């Protein structure tokens, strides 16, 4: 059964139960998913939706929701309910890492609010929103129109068929796939919804994979399991591969994302794996354990233990398949107990697991029956040692011998990039897209720069990102006089006048000054473009691309200071002259787009190491949006919501500013109506660079076109002094 085996049975029932209800209530009948007893999926409602949505794709609006609101204006309550249920299916597949439960509910309730419709979110069907079953990726949100268009067109195609034909289509994988392909050709885009719908309707046949690319890479990685000429259909090939892997693993719970060893097989190309392993063989040569990327630590947590063992297993397995000597560790009871040497062999293209001699079978049974209470997947499944062809020359290393071999090595801190996105306490437009961009960039090794107008919450977001990944962070504000002395370090005199190496901002993030142990504090650089990047970052660039750098400074021990990338090392011996840059270390910068042109330019060498992620202001400012912000700011009792909304809209007509400045205005006017002072303190200084005419125009409008009580003469006086424009009327 191609379902996410990490889900609990009740969670599976909620999701696939909702999909079944949609199939029988809506696709095979005209009933409703949410409003029991009502007929929602009727030809009439679907015809209206086609008219207002499919045939009017260019309705003016800055976002999908803006356009949809205009498209739905003047429609009946039943059409609104149809749209809500259509989007229920759109949000059914994505996991909470893509859309949180709160976000899914809020999206549906927003549409309902346009028609004053009540949604009872306590209904059992909404339990399906709590987990989700897959990650559709950022473009699922970015191309929402086409995804929803496919979903609707697919349902419409079925609904015009006779009921008996509908049943046949929904029961037979080949016919269901044929319909999906035909509908996609009409939509004209390679939408992920095609794969999502196929899985939701026939999860026993179609994989829980939304990505076209992932499906193609899996088939390519396991091409040897497909007989020549057997089939060219991508989904059928996946089905064949899964069946054969389930037979090999002895389970019916194979998952291409979760089953240990399988995801690694298709995510990494054969050539990349070979190059990586060759590099590791050249660079790491101190002990057997370090060779395979595992370090001993007596109090290692179970998750670290699992990761270390899993890494060793994957490494040795790939090396074995390439025909080279490698080792494999058996780790259990919180200790590295045994190390096995895998001998060279000539690959015959056959796939079997320790079959042949009696000794092989006994050793296989021993491994499979090891006490793996501390080594398990998050689903509770023990690691299985399969697909090894020969396992000879067993060597035993007890804990004491391992510790003696490794000496004083300590683990380099790692970061778990598989985390839940943070949304609570943050209000951003399309926050799900924003957080997916952040996660994708960081996970694939990029540093990031959050760009946008002043006050959009970039600095707060940077701190929350670090909290999301459970890493300590250091926040600094860039300055124009930065050099490598501030960032990397340099000589500094002590009380006696002796010079010693004083580490800079960057190096202070990666090593404890007292113990010399490696650490992994992420660095947040506010206003990063205020620094002369090439001058300030200097040799850090080279380290970030894999080079070792020797600095022209000595440590207390008399050794030259060295900066080294982590590479494949997982443990190091603490030394006062060595700084290891963890591969999981990240820089998060912020940059105000309002003044980027007037500050230091960034070189291409710098920019290509960063992903630039826009953090904009909301395109549509409403009272509801203001109230959402006020709730996050713990200001639900704020009395001037409409006035604040009008002022923000007006400010943005002259200069784009974010909600942080609006929060300052709200705080200032929480207990009084002194908008005059609030505008002087927080708004007018943001108008630096505007023409005198534009500033005068704003002052006139904020005085006349809002209901705020404002002393115009006070604004005039401030502008006259602050902008130095002479007589200012």
Helices and strands as residue ranges (DSSP letters): H 9-21, I 22-27, H 43-49, I 50-54, H 64-72, H 77-90, H 101-113, G 124-129, H 139-142, H 144-159, H 163-171, H 173-187, H 193-201, H 212-221, G 223-225, H 234-249, H 262-267, H 270-283, H 288-291, H 302-321, E 326-332, E 335-342, H 358-368, E 392-396, H 399-406, E 409-411, H 431-443, E 447-452, H 458-468, E 473-477, H 484-487, E 489-493, E 499-503, H 505-510, E 522-526, G 528-530, H 533-537, H 540-544, E 549-554, E 560-565, E 571-573, E 578-581, E 587-592, G 596-598, H 604-607, E 610-614, H 623-632, H 641-652, H 659-668, H 675-678, I 679-683, G 684-687, H 692-704, H 712-723
